[in-house]
Amino acid sequence: MKGILLSFQPRMGIVDSFSLDGSTLVTPSALHARTSLVVDGELLVASGAKARHHIPVGGQSYIYPALINVHDHMRGNYLPRVGPKGDAYYANWSPWDNDLKSSGVYDERSHLNVETMYFLSAYKNLFSGVATVNDHFPHEINDPFIDRLPIRVIREYSLAHECSSYDLKWGRGMMIEHGMAVERNWPFITHLEEGFDAEAQDGVGILERAGCLTEHDLLIHGIGFSDNDIKTIKKAGASVSWCPASNILMFNVTCKIRKLLAAGVNVALGTDSTHSGSINTLAEMKYARATYRALYGEDLPAKLLVSMVTENPAKAFRMDVRTGKLEAGMLADIAVFKARDDDPWENLCAATMDDLELLVVAGKPVYGEEARFGELVANDLSAGQEKGYSLIVVGGRKMFVKGDPAGLYRGVRAAVGFPKRLDYLPFEV
């Protein structure tokens, strides 16, 4: 039997009213020092509100909005990466797809079922502080798994694979899918201008001529965007997903990121799958900063980079009234990281998986240090895995986690027949 199966039990016995006290909140645009963040059910409430449980956090940690990964392919988060051979690079995404599907790693991955891939991908995101992600696949592929995963995978989107004649024909057609996005106030998500052939380079024009370039659009990659394309995207109010690690591997170039930012385009950072991108969002942040420095000889400001994994993707997903910030009335999506730098924004840009101390999704702790935050899930944790939690060791710390990633990891290794290493799982079994 290929892969393994996991399921989560209902969330019972979890503390539903608590405060995190005495730390610095990074909202993310502003700082609030030595204050409390209060959670009531799924929501953040005013700091003066009463909470049943008080958890001292103090100055050893910073509290951030949980991160948002604007672009992932959750069936594809396996390793190693697959790229062009020698000094060559791809003309568009299609030959990369051919290389992937003829590779040894793809054959190895075939020993795992789709459900296993979705759980691996959820943990790839969870262990980097991500609470919300888009899986850029058609709904019929991911719908069976979304509700069972320990993080939020958005359902409210329409899509195309890419707006070209040689795309993978996802969805019901560009115009129908875009119309549905406008009607339902969803994002319309598509790869665009991911290549150098004439049709790929005309992606913005194709959307514009079809009446499908609006503020609902989330355009992925855009390595072919011209200066005029950028002006057109800004005028339309569309958002852009920047995936520099994947772009550089496949094409040795990325989008005109400095011009996009200077134009005021809403840009969010995405990992793409690990077959071409970084292992997780924290790694992608570091790669993005290094790429920007190499291209332009200047730093990408840490505060701006943090916005690319919090409030900017929330805006792109049309969820900015629900997540991406630490404000009363928003979903309690919270990430607590060790404070290793006096500048909280620089701190997050330098963080690793070993620095994540707590992750809360809609008020429910899904990952955290048992010694400091275990009381939030104590009843469920003491009941064992039948309540949906297990314990692992990460960076020398005993951590509680929703589900059983250690069992998942063992199942992967059994399925492929050797001790496979997946770098986005920060523990050993």
C-alpha positions in Angstrom: 0.0 0.0 0.0 1.4 3.4 -1.0 2.0 6.1 1.6 0.2 6.3 4.9 -3.1 7.7 6.1 -3.7 10.2 8.9 -6.8 11.7 10.4 -7.4 14.3 13.1 -10.0 14.0 15.8 -12.2 17.0 16.8 -10.5 19.7 18.7 -11.7 19.3 22.2 -10.2 20.3 25.6 -8.1 23.2 24.2 -8.0 26.4 26.1 -10.2 28.8 24.1 -9.6 32.0 26.1 -6.0 33.0 26.9 -3.5 35.9 26.7 0.1 36.0 25.8 1.7 38.6 28.1 4.6 40.9 28.4 6.1 40.6 24.9 6.5 42.8 21.9 3.7 42.5 19.3 4.7 43.1 15.7 1.4 43.9 14.1 3.3 43.8 11.5 3.5 47.5 10.6 3.9 48.7 14.1 5.4 47.6 17.5 3.7 47.4 20.8 6.1 46.6 23.6 5.4 44.8 26.9 1.8 44.2 26.2 -0.7 41.4 26.0 -2.4 39.7 23.1 -5.8 38.3 24.1 -7.5 35.4 22.3 -11.2 34.6 22.7 -12.3 31.6 20.7 -11.1 32.1 17.1 -10.6 35.8 17.4 -8.2 38.4 18.8 -9.9 40.8 21.2 -9.0 44.1 22.8 -5.9 44.0 25.0 -7.9 44.9 28.1 -10.3 42.0 27.8 -10.2 39.3 30.4 -8.8 35.9 29.6 -9.1 32.6 31.5 -5.4 31.7 31.1 -2.4 34.0 31.1 0.8 32.8 29.5 3.9 34.9 30.3 6.0 35.4 27.1 8.2 38.2 28.1 11.2 39.8 26.3 12.7 36.5 25.2 10.2 36.3 22.3 8.4 38.4 19.7 4.8 37.8 18.7 3.9 38.1 15.0 0.9 37.5 12.8 1.2 33.9 11.7 2.9 33.8 8.3 1.1 33.4 4.9 2.6 31.5 2.0 1.0 33.0 -1.1 2.0 30.2 -3.5 2.6 26.5 -3.0 1.8 23.2 -4.9 1.0 20.8 -2.0 1.2 17.7 -4.1 4.8 18.6 -5.0 6.6 19.2 -1.8 9.2 16.5 -2.1 13.0 16.7 -2.4 15.4 17.1 -4.1 14.8 19.9 -6.5 14.7 19.4 -10.2 16.3 21.9 -12.5 18.0 22.4 -15.9 21.0 20.4 -16.8 24.4 22.0 -17.2 24.5 25.7 -18.1 21.1 25.7 -19.8 17.9 27.3 -18.5 14.3 26.7 -19.4 12.4 28.8 -22.0 9.1 28.3 -20.0 7.7 26.1 -17.4 6.7 23.2 -19.7 10.2 21.6 -20.2 10.8 21.8 -16.5 7.5 19.8 -16.0 8.8 17.2 -18.5 12.1 17.0 -16.6 10.3 16.6 -13.3 8.0 13.8 -14.5 10.9 11.9 -16.0 13.2 12.2 -13.0 14.1 9.7 -10.4 12.8 11.8 -7.6 9.4 11.9 -9.2 9.4 8.1 -9.5 10.4 7.9 -5.8 7.6 10.3 -4.9 5.1 8.0 -6.6 5.5 5.6 -3.7 3.6 8.1 -1.6 -0.2 8.7 -2.0 -1.7 12.1 -2.5 -2.9 12.3 1.1 0.6 11.8 2.4 1.9 14.5 0.2 -0.8 16.9 1.5 0.2 16.2 5.1 3.9 16.6 4.4 3.1 19.9 2.7 1.1 21.1 5.7 4.0 20.4 8.0 6.4 22.1 5.6 4.4 25.2 6.2 3.6 24.7 9.8 7.2 24.3 11.0 8.0 27.7 9.4 5.3 29.6 11.2 2.8 29.5 8.3 -0.9 29.4 9.2 -2.4 30.1 5.8 -1.4 28.8 2.3 -2.8 28.5 -1.2 -2.4 25.2 -2.9 -2.4 26.1 -6.5 -4.3 23.1 -7.8 -7.9 22.7 -8.9 -10.4 22.2 -6.1 -11.2 18.6 -7.0 -7.6 17.7 -6.1 -7.3 19.4 -2.7 -10.9 19.4 -1.4 -10.7 15.9 0.1 -7.8 16.9 2.4 -8.1 20.5 3.3 -10.3 20.2 6.4 -8.1 17.5 7.9 -4.8 19.5 7.7 -3.4 21.2 10.8 -3.1 24.6 9.0 -5.5 26.7 6.8 -5.5 25.9 3.1 -7.7 28.4 1.5 -10.8 27.2 -0.4 -12.0 30.6 -1.6 -10.2 31.0 -4.9 -10.7 30.5 -8.6 -7.8 29.7 -10.9 -6.1 29.0 -14.2 -2.8 27.2 -14.5 -1.4 29.8 -16.8 -3.1 32.0 -19.4 -1.6 30.5 -22.5 -2.6 28.0 -25.2 -0.2 25.4 -23.7 -1.2 25.6 -20.0 -2.7 22.6 -18.1 -6.3 23.6 -18.6 -7.2 23.8 -14.9 -10.6 25.1 -14.0 -13.5 25.9 -16.4 -11.6 28.4 -18.5 -10.0 31.8 -17.8 -13.1 34.0 -18.3 -15.5 31.8 -16.3 -13.0 31.4 -13.5 -12.3 35.1 -13.4 -16.0 36.0 -13.5 -16.6 33.7 -10.5 -13.8 35.4 -8.6 -15.4 38.8 -9.1 -18.9 37.5 -8.3 -17.7 35.8 -5.0 -15.0 38.3 -4.1 -12.3 35.7 -4.4 -8.8 35.9 -5.8 -8.3 34.7 -9.3 -4.9 32.9 -9.2 -2.7 32.1 -12.2 0.9 31.7 -13.2 1.7 34.4 -15.7 4.6 35.3 -17.9 6.6 32.4 -16.6 8.9 32.1 -19.6 10.5 33.8 -22.6 8.5 32.7 -25.6 6.3 35.2 -27.3 3.0 33.9 -25.8 4.3 33.7 -22.3 5.6 37.3 -22.6 2.1 38.5 -23.6 0.4 37.2 -20.5 -0.7 40.6 -19.2 -2.0 41.5 -22.6 -3.9 38.2 -22.8 -5.6 38.9 -19.5 -6.3 42.6 -20.3 -7.8 41.9 -23.7 -10.1 39.3 -22.2 -11.3 41.7 -19.5 -9.7 39.5 -16.9 -7.1 41.8 -15.4 -8.6 43.3 -12.2 -7.9 43.8 -8.5 -9.0 40.1 -8.0 -5.9 38.8 -9.8 -3.0 37.2 -8.1 -0.3 36.8 -10.8 2.5 34.2 -10.0 6.1 34.6 -11.1 5.9 37.3 -13.8 9.5 36.9 -14.9 8.6 38.4 -18.3 6.8 41.5 -17.0 7.8 44.6 -19.0 7.8 48.1 -17.6 4.5 48.7 -19.3 3.1 45.4 -17.9 4.0 46.7 -14.4 2.2 49.9 -15.0 -0.8 48.0 -16.3 -0.8 45.6 -13.3 -0.7 48.6 -10.9 -3.5 50.4 -12.6 -5.6 47.2 -12.4 -4.9 46.7 -8.7 -3.6 43.1 -9.2 -1.2 41.4 -6.8 2.0 39.6 -7.7 3.5 36.4 -6.1 7.3 36.6 -6.0 9.0 33.2 -5.9 12.7 34.0 -6.4 14.2 30.7 -5.5 12.1 28.8 -8.1 12.7 31.5 -10.7 16.4 31.6 -10.4 16.7 27.8 -10.5 14.6 27.4 -13.6 15.3 30.6 -15.5 18.3 32.3 -13.9 16.2 35.4 -13.6 13.3 36.7 -11.5 10.7 39.4 -11.9 11.6 43.1 -11.9 11.0 43.1 -8.2 12.4 46.6 -7.4 10.2 48.2 -10.2 7.1 46.3 -8.9 7.7 47.6 -5.4 8.5 51.1 -6.6 5.3 51.1 -8.6 3.3 50.2 -5.5 2.2 46.8 -6.7 1.1 44.5 -3.8 3.8 41.9 -3.8 3.7 38.7 -1.6 6.3 36.0 -1.2 5.6 32.4 -2.2 7.7 29.3 -1.9 6.4 27.3 -4.9 6.9 23.6 -4.4 10.2 22.3 -3.0 10.8 20.6 -6.4 11.9 24.1 -7.5 11.7 26.5 -4.6 12.9 26.9 -1.1 12.2 24.4 1.6 9.8 26.8 3.4 8.8 30.4 3.9 11.6 31.3 6.3 14.2 30.0 3.8 12.4 31.9 1.0 12.6 35.1 2.9 16.4 34.8 3.2 16.8 33.8 -0.4 14.6 36.8 -1.5 16.8 39.2 0.5 20.0 37.7 -0.9 18.6 37.9 -4.4 17.5 41.5 -4.1 21.0 42.4 -2.7 22.7 40.6 -5.6 20.5 42.3 -8.2 20.5 45.8 -6.9 23.4 46.2 -4.5 21.1 47.3 -1.7 19.0 45.7 1.0 15.4 44.8 0.8 14.1 46.4 4.0 13.2 43.8 6.7 9.9 45.5 7.5 8.9 45.3 3.8 9.9 41.7 3.6 7.8 40.9 6.7 4.8 42.5 5.1 5.3 40.2 2.1 4.5 37.2 4.3 1.8 38.7 6.4 -0.5 41.6 5.3 0.4 41.6 1.6 -0.6 38.0 0.9 -3.7 38.5 3.1 -4.7 41.4 0.8 -3.9 39.2 -2.3 -6.2 36.5 -1.0 -8.9 39.2 -0.2 -8.7 38.0 3.4 -7.1 41.2 4.9 -10.1 41.8 7.2 -9.5 38.3 8.7 -5.8 37.7 8.9 -2.3 39.1 8.3 -2.4 41.5 11.3 -2.6 41.4 15.1 -5.7 43.5 15.6 -8.9 43.0 17.6 -11.6 41.3 15.5 -9.1 39.4 13.3 -8.6 35.7 13.4 -6.1 34.7 16.1 -3.4 33.5 13.7 -0.3 33.9 15.8 3.4 33.0 15.5 5.8 33.4 18.4 9.5 33.4 17.6 12.6 33.7 19.8 14.0 37.2 20.1 17.6 37.0 18.8 17.8 40.5 17.4 16.9 43.9 18.9 15.0 44.7 15.7 11.9 42.5 15.5 11.6 42.7 11.7 15.2 41.7 11.3 14.6 39.0 13.8 11.9 37.3 11.7 14.0 37.7 8.5 16.8 35.7 10.2 14.6 33.2 11.9 14.9 29.4 11.4 12.6 26.5 12.3 14.5 26.2 15.6 13.3 29.7 16.6 9.5 29.1 16.2 8.0 28.7 19.7 4.3 28.7 19.1 1.9 28.7 16.2 -1.8 29.4 16.7 -4.4 29.0 13.9 -7.8 30.7 14.4 -7.3 30.5 18.2 -6.2 26.8 18.2 -2.5 26.1 19.1 -1.2 23.7 16.6 2.5 23.7 17.6 4.5 24.9 20.5 7.0 24.5 23.3 5.5 22.1 25.8 7.4 23.7 28.7 6.1 27.2 28.0 2.8 26.7 26.2 1.7 23.2 27.0 -1.1 24.3 29.3 -3.0 25.6 26.3 -3.4 22.0 25.1 -2.8 20.1 28.3 -6.0 18.1 28.4 -5.7 16.9 24.8 -2.0 16.3 25.1 -2.4 14.1 28.2 -5.0 12.1 26.4 -2.5 11.1 23.7 -2.8 10.9 20.0 -6.5 10.0 20.0 -7.0 13.7 20.8 -4.9 14.7 17.9 -1.5 15.9 19.4 1.9 14.3 19.7 5.3 15.3 21.0 8.5 15.8 19.0 11.9 17.3 19.7 13.1 20.3 17.7 16.3 22.2 18.4 16.6 20.4 21.7 13.1 21.4 22.8 10.1 19.2 23.4 7.3 20.5 21.2 3.6 19.6 21.0 2.2 19.4 17.5 -1.2 18.8 16.0 -1.2 15.3 14.4 1.7 12.9 14.1 4.4 14.2 11.9 6.9 11.6 13.3 4.6 8.8 12.3 4.2 10.4 8.9 8.0 10.6 8.5 8.4 7.0 9.4 5.7 6.0 6.9 7.5 8.0 4.2 10.7 6.2 4.9 9.0 2.8 4.9 7.3 3.6 1.6 10.4 4.6 -0.2 12.6 1.9 1.4 15.4 4.1 2.9 15.9 6.8 5.5 14.7 9.7 3.3 15.7 13.2 4.5 13.1 16.0 4.1 14.7 19.2 5.2 11.4 20.9 6.0 10.8 18.4 8.8 13.1 19.7 11.6 13.3 16.6 13.7 14.6 13.0 13.5 12.8 9.7 13.9 
